[in-house]
């Protein structure tokens, strides 16, 4: 079993959106996935309550119970667990990072978000867990993507080869208890999530993330 912690110390970076959509992508690829929601707002659990499907499983928990819940997920056959963390909670984020195989760091392409990402990068380094930055809600037009990538390179953090656009499908799908792969399977948002999932599976840190089936 592999574990991803989605961490950003700044609110509004898109942690829950990425965690849930990746969870749907894992399930649709034919694998078992669980999402552990350690954010007190429990947005991921609220999304799951709206769903017509039980999978991916979503569990709301406190950070202190992460080792126990990860063990339970493994015993129940989960192949990938995604931890959705809360902003402004370094202790909980650090606990998640230490238990993860990979830290995903969502970041909007704005000056404040780019500056704030350094705290999360430092947390991953302290946990000795590889980190992968994901540019999120990138405007379809304009030069913000290139500028943001340049700033991230200066921080020395590895970047995902895929960016997620500022697309309304991400909003509408979550409010209906779906992922974009279910809400608009042929849309650009679904294409981006699929590419992100494939990029993570091929990540040099864990080429054996999920073995291909069939």
PyMOL commands that set and color helices and strands:
alter all, ss='L'
color gray80, all
select helices_A, chain A and resi 15-28+43-50+63-75+90-99+111-127+144-155+168-175+180-183+188-201
alter helices_A, ss='H'
color red, helices_A
select strands_A, chain A and resi 2-6+33-37+57-60+80-84+102-108+131-136+158-159
alter strands_A, ss='S'
color yellow, strands_A
deselect
rebuild
show_as cartoon
